[in-house]
Structure formats: C-alpha cells, structure tokens
Amino acid sequence: MSGSGAPNLNVSAIGKKAVIVATSWHPKIMAGLISGAQKELEVAGAANVQVTMVPGAFELPLAAKWAFEQGADLVIALGVVIQGGTPHFDYICSSATEGLTRVQLDSNKPLGFGLLTVNNEQEALDRAGLEGSKEDKGAEAVQAALTMSAIMPG
C-alpha cells in the first residue's frame, strides 16, 4: 500500500493470535515499524501479540512459517533492506518477498508484508512510522493482514 491514497481500514484483531517477525538491522527504523504494528494491533483489539526478532530479511520467511506452525492466526513481517553497491540487495529482496509469499500461500493464512526495500536510509525513515515520517508501514502491514483475515472464508 502506498501512503498516497492508502485506505483507512477499520479492522478487528479480537480473538486473533498475532506474531510480528522483525529483522535486527537498522534499529531506529525497526523500532518505528514494530511500534506502528504493535499500536495498530492494540487499537484493533489484539490481546495476544508476540514479537520475534530475526537476524535479517532472508530469515523472515522461515520465522513466519514457524509462527504459523505454532498457531499464529496472522503474521506481520517487518524489515528494511537498503540498496547498496552490490547485487546483494536484489537477491535478498527477491528471496524474502518470494519466501513470504510462499509461506502465506502454503499456510492459507494472512501475512502482513512490511519489508521496506528502499534506495537509501531517508526513504526508510519516511516510511517507518517515526515522528516526522510520512507513512507507517508497520501499521499498514497489520491493516492488510487483518483485512485479509476478515474476508477469508471459514
């Protein structure tokens, strides 16, 4: 979801077990993303929220898979990968995105995608939900997952 024209979703997390899986790189940015997700889950009525930190973006899919296997109703995957001078950025972004997509489809459960893939640190800060940020991608990832949870059959 882009900040420009993003929907204002009113979603419920009552009765849902939510797990936030978050990367350890870029602590200031991650603090904003995690805080935004936690606040959004609280507003939505979630009483059972767990945060699991992982080394980096490449590890997000496995952590998300484990969270679903342990009974999570939804997973919020948060991280940031900043473009560098090597193709590493492309491989990590692609692998993490494809892995998270696979986990969501294989588990048939909603996964909020909050992995920032940006050109520079300022772009990440602008999306991290910090004071002065233009967007809060942590909160948006929660809204997306809860919306999918509400429209899923069963």
Order of alpha helices (4+ residues) and beta strands (2+ residues): beta-alpha-beta-alpha-beta-alpha-beta-alpha-alpha
